[in-house]
Amino acid sequence: MVLQDDNFTTIVRAVEEGRTIYNNIRGSVQYLLSCNTGEIAAIFSSLLLGLGSPLSAIQILWLNLVTDGPPALALGLEPPQKDIMDIPPRKPQEGMFAGGVGARILWQGIMIGLLSLSAYWLALSWGRTLQEAHTMTFITMALSQIVHSFNVRSMEHSLFTIGFGTNRSLIFAFIISAAALLIVIFIPFLREVFETVMLRPSDWAVVLGLSITPLFVVEISKMMRRTRPSVEK
């Protein structure tokens, strides 16, 4: 290690930056894999139940390229946590999915998938058309994934503690992804391309309710880990 400014505090800043970069990579990976797991869980469960695919091919492509992309990039710009230097050094042989990251990817992805499948099942049970059911599933999946990006900003700390606005890039990414989603819902010729339809107000209420659920579920799980840290260890 070479100090160009002969200042030992530079070492502390370098370690802090290195830890921040590593945490941000883990956060982005966790976000992308949990979103992909959610899509797989929703489609597989629906086919297993004999309900057909809840999403069309172009909707799945949109989710992977447009919905997930901006938040994943913004998570790489997450500022350092206040207590990042209080955390003991990780072991060199520790993998990317250690410390419960793999388990969180799995259960959070399944949660997103089940919420999206719930929208699909409710639409069909209410006598909605197949296109309406696909639209409800598509919006629920997209919005829940966008909301979930705020969950992975920190593995332990509550979003309400670190603050919604401390990562402005993520706020910007949220706006971009949400606006892109609304465009394919409200612009007529894009509705034809992406096989979506206009929803009734009651359907929007269900979709929005399901979409914000991941925020509260993950917040509760974080609170449980903080009160019982030995469980994950």
C-alpha positions as CSV (number, residue, x, y, z in Angstrom):
1,M,0.0,0.0,0.0
2,V,1.4,3.4,-1.0
3,L,0.2,6.6,0.6
4,Q,0.7,9.5,-1.9
5,D,-0.3,12.1,0.6
6,D,1.6,10.7,3.7
7,N,-1.6,10.8,5.6
8,F,-2.7,7.7,7.5
9,T,-6.3,8.8,7.6
10,T,-6.3,8.1,3.9
11,I,-6.2,4.4,4.8
12,V,-9.4,4.7,6.7
13,R,-11.1,6.5,3.8
14,A,-9.9,3.8,1.4
15,V,-11.2,1.0,3.6
16,E,-14.5,2.8,3.9
17,E,-14.8,3.2,0.2
18,G,-13.8,-0.4,-0.5
19,R,-16.4,-1.7,1.9
20,T,-19.1,0.6,0.4
21,I,-18.3,-0.7,-3.1
22,Y,-18.5,-4.3,-2.0
23,N,-21.8,-3.7,-0.1
24,N,-23.3,-1.9,-3.2
25,I,-22.3,-4.8,-5.5
26,R,-24.0,-7.2,-3.1
27,G,-27.1,-5.0,-2.9
28,S,-27.3,-4.9,-6.7
29,V,-26.9,-8.6,-7.1
30,Q,-29.4,-9.3,-4.4
31,Y,-31.9,-7.0,-6.1
32,L,-31.5,-8.5,-9.6
33,L,-31.6,-12.1,-8.4
34,S,-34.5,-11.6,-6.1
35,C,-36.5,-10.0,-9.0
36,N,-35.6,-12.8,-11.4
37,T,-36.5,-15.3,-8.7
38,G,-39.9,-13.6,-8.3
39,E,-40.6,-13.8,-12.0
40,I,-39.7,-17.5,-12.1
41,A,-41.7,-18.3,-9.0
42,A,-44.8,-16.5,-10.4
43,I,-44.7,-18.2,-13.8
44,F,-43.8,-21.7,-12.5
45,S,-46.5,-21.6,-9.7
46,S,-49.1,-20.4,-12.2
47,L,-48.3,-23.2,-14.7
48,L,-48.2,-25.7,-11.9
49,L,-51.7,-24.7,-10.8
50,G,-53.0,-24.9,-14.4
51,L,-53.6,-21.1,-14.7
52,G,-51.4,-20.6,-17.7
53,S,-48.6,-18.0,-17.9
54,P,-49.4,-14.8,-15.9
55,L,-47.1,-12.8,-18.1
56,S,-46.5,-12.5,-21.8
57,A,-43.0,-12.9,-23.3
58,I,-42.7,-9.2,-24.1
59,Q,-43.8,-8.2,-20.6
60,I,-41.1,-10.5,-19.1
61,L,-38.5,-8.8,-21.4
62,W,-39.7,-5.4,-20.3
63,L,-39.4,-6.3,-16.7
64,N,-35.8,-7.5,-17.1
65,L,-34.5,-4.7,-19.4
66,V,-36.4,-1.6,-18.3
67,T,-37.9,-2.1,-14.8
68,D,-35.0,-3.8,-13.1
69,G,-32.1,-1.9,-14.9
70,P,-32.3,1.7,-13.5
71,P,-32.7,0.7,-9.9
72,A,-29.9,-1.9,-10.1
73,L,-27.5,0.7,-11.4
74,A,-28.6,3.3,-8.8
75,L,-28.0,0.8,-6.0
76,G,-24.3,0.8,-7.1
77,L,-24.2,4.5,-6.1
78,E,-25.5,4.0,-2.6
79,P,-23.6,6.2,-0.1
80,P,-21.7,4.6,2.8
81,Q,-23.6,3.6,5.9
82,K,-22.8,5.5,9.0
83,D,-21.6,2.5,10.9
84,I,-19.8,0.8,8.0
85,M,-16.4,1.1,9.8
86,D,-17.8,-0.5,13.0
87,I,-18.5,-3.7,11.2
88,P,-15.8,-6.4,11.7
89,P,-13.7,-7.3,8.6
90,R,-15.2,-10.1,6.5
91,K,-13.3,-13.3,6.0
92,P,-11.4,-13.5,2.7
93,Q,-13.0,-16.8,1.8
94,E,-16.5,-15.5,2.5
95,G,-18.6,-15.7,-0.6
96,M,-21.0,-13.1,-2.1
97,F,-24.1,-15.0,-0.7
98,A,-22.7,-15.5,2.8
99,G,-24.4,-13.9,5.8
100,G,-27.9,-14.8,4.8
101,V,-27.8,-13.0,1.4
102,G,-28.7,-16.2,-0.5
103,A,-31.6,-16.9,1.8
104,R,-32.9,-13.4,1.4
105,I,-32.7,-13.6,-2.3
106,L,-34.8,-16.7,-2.3
107,W,-37.5,-15.7,0.2
108,Q,-37.8,-12.1,-1.1
109,G,-38.1,-13.4,-4.7
110,I,-40.7,-15.9,-3.7
111,M,-42.6,-13.2,-1.9
112,I,-42.6,-10.9,-5.0
113,G,-43.7,-13.9,-7.1
114,L,-46.6,-14.8,-4.8
115,L,-47.8,-11.2,-4.7
116,S,-47.9,-11.1,-8.5
117,L,-49.6,-14.5,-8.7
118,S,-52.2,-13.2,-6.2
119,A,-53.0,-10.3,-8.6
120,Y,-53.4,-12.8,-11.4
121,W,-55.6,-15.2,-9.4
122,L,-57.8,-12.4,-8.1
123,A,-58.3,-11.0,-11.6
124,L,-59.4,-14.4,-12.9
125,S,-61.6,-15.1,-9.9
126,W,-63.3,-11.8,-10.4
127,G,-64.2,-12.7,-14.0
128,R,-61.7,-10.3,-15.6
129,T,-60.4,-11.0,-19.1
130,L,-57.1,-12.7,-19.6
131,Q,-55.6,-9.5,-20.8
132,E,-56.8,-7.7,-17.7
133,A,-55.3,-10.4,-15.6
134,H,-52.0,-10.2,-17.4
135,T,-52.0,-6.4,-17.0
136,M,-52.6,-6.7,-13.2
137,T,-49.8,-9.2,-12.9
138,F,-47.5,-7.1,-15.0
139,I,-48.0,-3.9,-13.0
140,T,-47.9,-5.7,-9.6
141,M,-44.6,-7.4,-10.6
142,A,-43.1,-4.2,-11.9
143,L,-44.1,-2.0,-9.1
144,S,-43.2,-4.5,-6.4
145,Q,-39.7,-4.9,-7.9
146,I,-39.3,-1.1,-8.0
147,V,-40.4,-0.8,-4.4
148,H,-38.1,-3.7,-3.4
149,S,-35.0,-1.7,-4.6
150,F,-35.4,0.4,-1.5
151,N,-35.3,-2.7,0.7
152,V,-31.9,-3.8,-0.4
153,R,-30.2,-0.4,0.2
154,S,-29.1,-1.9,3.6
155,M,-29.0,-5.4,4.8
156,E,-29.7,-4.5,8.4
157,H,-30.9,-0.9,8.7
158,S,-34.4,0.3,8.3
159,L,-35.2,2.5,5.2
160,F,-36.9,4.9,7.6
161,T,-33.6,5.2,9.5
162,I,-31.3,5.8,6.5
163,G,-33.8,8.0,4.8
164,F,-35.6,7.8,1.5
165,G,-33.7,10.7,-0.1
166,T,-30.1,9.8,0.8
167,N,-29.6,8.1,-2.5
168,R,-30.9,10.5,-5.1
169,S,-29.9,8.3,-7.9
170,L,-32.3,5.6,-6.7
171,I,-35.1,8.2,-6.5
172,F,-34.4,9.2,-10.1
173,A,-34.3,5.5,-11.1
174,F,-37.7,5.0,-9.4
175,I,-39.2,7.8,-11.4
176,I,-37.8,6.5,-14.6
177,S,-39.0,2.9,-14.1
178,A,-42.4,4.0,-12.8
179,A,-42.9,6.5,-15.7
180,A,-41.9,3.9,-18.3
181,L,-44.4,1.5,-16.8
182,L,-47.2,4.0,-17.0
183,I,-46.3,4.8,-20.6
184,V,-47.0,1.2,-21.7
185,I,-50.3,1.2,-19.8
186,F,-51.7,4.6,-20.9
187,I,-50.5,5.1,-24.4
188,P,-52.8,3.2,-26.8
189,F,-50.4,1.9,-29.4
190,L,-47.9,0.8,-26.7
191,R,-50.8,-1.1,-25.0
192,E,-51.2,-3.1,-28.2
193,V,-47.4,-3.9,-28.3
194,F,-47.2,-4.9,-24.6
195,E,-50.6,-6.6,-24.5
196,T,-51.9,-4.4,-21.7
197,V,-55.3,-2.8,-21.1
198,M,-56.6,0.0,-18.9
199,L,-57.6,-1.2,-15.4
200,R,-60.6,-0.3,-13.3
201,P,-60.0,1.9,-10.2
202,S,-60.7,-1.2,-7.9
203,D,-58.1,-3.2,-9.8
204,W,-55.5,-0.3,-9.4
205,A,-56.3,-0.4,-5.6
206,V,-55.5,-4.1,-5.4
207,V,-52.3,-3.7,-7.5
208,L,-51.0,-0.8,-5.5
209,G,-51.7,-2.6,-2.2
210,L,-49.9,-5.7,-3.3
211,S,-47.0,-3.7,-4.7
212,I,-46.1,-1.9,-1.5
213,T,-46.3,-5.1,0.6
214,P,-42.6,-6.0,0.1
215,L,-41.5,-2.8,1.8
216,F,-43.4,-3.6,5.0
217,V,-42.5,-7.3,5.0
218,V,-38.8,-6.7,4.6
219,E,-38.9,-3.9,7.2
220,I,-40.4,-6.4,9.7
221,S,-37.7,-9.0,8.9
222,K,-35.0,-6.4,9.4
223,M,-36.4,-5.5,12.8
224,M,-36.5,-9.2,13.8
225,R,-32.8,-9.6,12.8
226,R,-31.8,-6.5,14.8
227,T,-33.6,-7.8,17.9
228,R,-32.3,-11.4,17.4
229,P,-29.0,-11.1,15.5
230,S,-27.8,-14.5,16.7
231,V,-30.6,-16.2,14.6
232,E,-28.9,-15.4,11.3
233,K,-25.4,-16.0,12.6
